[in-house]
């Protein structure tokens, strides 16, 4: 890699619906960079505790331990500035939950020349924009848009949409759940009211 590229930030976005293996892809990249002896600071949001863990955990229980749990990424510029400065790569799980994702990530890229891996949902179960993930697309060098298979189709069909299957007391956007709460579906089954 030439010197000018080493002095530039880089954003890798991993996006898609639930169950599309976004966390699996983040873990794969973290392990690849750690194998090169790069220092990877792994960030997870405090909301993401579906499996009773503060680690990055996939739906099949693969884990990356030693995550820094935050509510705001800007804490990396203050309380955790030493960990931020020493990191070669910042890996952010569930980026849609961070209210300051855009300002933090663009500052990390442009000012501090950090490499950032950010994974998250681009849309909620109503197919509405979720967090600031879509705002980051114009700043990304690499975008990996993963899909799952439709949970309801008999044939193999891409599942591109997350559908909430449980009723909740309020209709707030953030409702953390797993298979009891959400499925991934194709467009036909998203629009179908039989589920």
Secondary structure, 3 states (H helix, E strand, C coil): CCHHHHCCCEEEEEEECCCCCHHHHHHHHHHHHHHCCCCEEEEEECCCCCCCCCCEECCCCCEECCCEEECCHHHHHCCCHHHHHHCCEEEECCHHHCCCHHHHHHHHHHCCCCEEEEEECCECCCCCECCCHHHHHHHCCEEEEECEECCCCCCCCEECEEEECCCCCCCCCCCCCCCCCEEEECHHHHHCCCC
